[in-house]
Amino acid sequence: MTSRIDVVEGKVFRFEGLHVYQEAETFFQWAQTLMRRWPSSYRYSLTDQLQRAVLSILLNIAEGSSRTRRDFQHFLTIARGSCFECVAIMRVAKL
């Protein structure tokens, strides 16, 4: 019987060892740095929306990794949608 919790390179949860999750963490940190430089007028609109979208990427990868392969693919599709949302928000912020 195999455990649902895999230990990969000292990681407790399976998603922590996934390259896509690690890249999403890097993107999260980069986005946080970017948002700190945005004008305060963006604070309650674009910044909040971008924070939610970036966090959604991480959370969907993490949650999906605990599900079946098919469900995980669905969660990855949702995470990809959040990536597109981030791009749109950053383009609006650039205008």
C-alpha positions as CSV (number, residue, x, y, z in Angstrom):
1,M,0.0,0.0,0.0
2,T,1.4,3.4,-1.0
3,S,1.0,6.6,1.0
4,R,-0.7,9.6,-0.4
5,I,2.1,11.7,1.1
6,D,5.3,11.4,-0.9
7,V,8.6,12.6,0.6
8,V,10.6,14.1,-2.3
9,E,13.9,15.8,-1.4
10,G,12.9,16.5,2.1
11,K,9.4,17.7,1.1
12,V,6.4,16.5,3.1
13,F,3.8,17.0,0.4
14,R,3.9,15.8,-3.1
15,F,3.2,19.2,-4.6
16,E,6.3,20.7,-2.9
17,G,8.5,18.6,-5.2
18,L,6.7,19.5,-8.4
19,H,8.6,21.7,-10.7
20,V,5.5,23.6,-11.7
21,Y,4.7,24.4,-8.1
22,Q,8.2,25.6,-7.5
23,E,8.0,27.9,-10.6
24,A,4.6,29.1,-9.3
25,E,6.2,30.0,-6.0
26,T,8.9,32.0,-7.8
27,F,6.2,33.8,-9.8
28,F,4.4,34.6,-6.6
29,Q,7.5,36.2,-5.1
30,W,8.2,38.1,-8.3
31,A,4.6,39.4,-8.4
32,Q,4.7,40.5,-4.8
33,T,7.8,42.5,-5.6
34,L,6.2,44.0,-8.7
35,M,3.0,45.0,-6.8
36,R,5.0,46.9,-4.2
37,R,6.2,49.2,-6.9
38,W,2.7,49.9,-8.3
39,P,1.1,53.2,-7.4
40,S,-1.2,53.3,-4.4
41,S,-4.2,53.9,-6.7
42,Y,-3.9,50.3,-7.9
43,R,-3.9,49.0,-4.3
44,Y,-7.5,48.0,-4.0
45,S,-8.2,47.0,-7.5
46,L,-5.4,45.6,-9.6
47,T,-3.2,44.6,-6.7
48,D,-5.9,42.7,-4.9
49,Q,-7.0,40.9,-8.1
50,L,-3.4,40.0,-9.0
51,Q,-2.8,38.7,-5.5
52,R,-5.8,36.4,-5.7
53,A,-4.9,35.2,-9.2
54,V,-1.3,34.4,-8.3
55,L,-2.4,32.7,-5.1
56,S,-4.9,30.7,-7.1
57,I,-2.2,29.2,-9.2
58,L,-0.3,27.9,-6.1
59,L,-3.5,26.7,-4.4
60,N,-4.9,24.8,-7.4
61,I,-1.6,23.0,-8.0
62,A,-1.4,22.0,-4.3
63,E,-5.0,20.9,-4.0
64,G,-5.0,19.1,-7.4
65,S,-1.9,17.1,-6.5
66,S,-3.9,15.3,-3.8
67,R,-6.6,14.2,-6.2
68,T,-6.8,11.6,-9.0
69,R,-4.8,12.1,-12.2
70,R,-7.8,13.3,-14.0
71,D,-8.8,15.7,-11.3
72,F,-5.2,17.0,-11.1
73,Q,-5.3,17.8,-14.8
74,H,-8.5,19.8,-14.2
75,F,-6.9,21.8,-11.3
76,L,-3.9,22.5,-13.6
77,T,-6.3,23.8,-16.2
78,I,-7.8,26.2,-13.6
79,A,-4.2,27.2,-12.6
80,R,-3.4,27.9,-16.2
81,G,-6.5,30.1,-16.4
82,S,-5.2,32.1,-13.4
83,C,-1.9,32.6,-15.3
84,F,-3.8,34.1,-18.2
85,E,-5.6,36.3,-15.7
86,C,-2.3,37.5,-14.3
87,V,-1.1,38.4,-17.8
88,A,-4.2,40.5,-18.4
89,I,-4.0,42.3,-15.1
90,M,-0.3,43.2,-15.7
91,R,-1.1,44.4,-19.2
92,V,-3.8,46.7,-17.8
93,A,-1.5,47.9,-15.1
94,K,1.1,48.8,-17.8
95,L,-1.4,51.0,-19.7
